[in-house]
Amino acid sequence: MAEIVNLRQVRKQKDREAARAKGIEAAAKSGRSKALKALEKARADKATRDLDGAQREGAD
């Protein structure tokens, strides 16, 4: 006996997969993801804060 399939769910799943593939392709084109850019910026900000915090006061 054939399995009952909800055509609406199949269509939506196909659309999701197409959107995901398009997103992966766009991410590969642009290089880095938004999360990676944010992580890099956060690391740079922390390095700047750490460097400024280690600076001696009154060293002219």
URKACOR-V85368 format. One line per field, one symbol per residue. phi: phi as a letter, one per 20 degrees, with the letter a starting at -180 (. if undefined). burial: 1 if it has 24 or more other ideal C-beta (glycine too) atoms within 12 Angstrom, else 0. Layout:
phi=???
burial=???
//
This chain:
phi=.fefcefffffffffffffffffffffffeodfffffffffffffffffffffeffemee
burial=000000000000000000000000000000000000000000000000000000000000
//
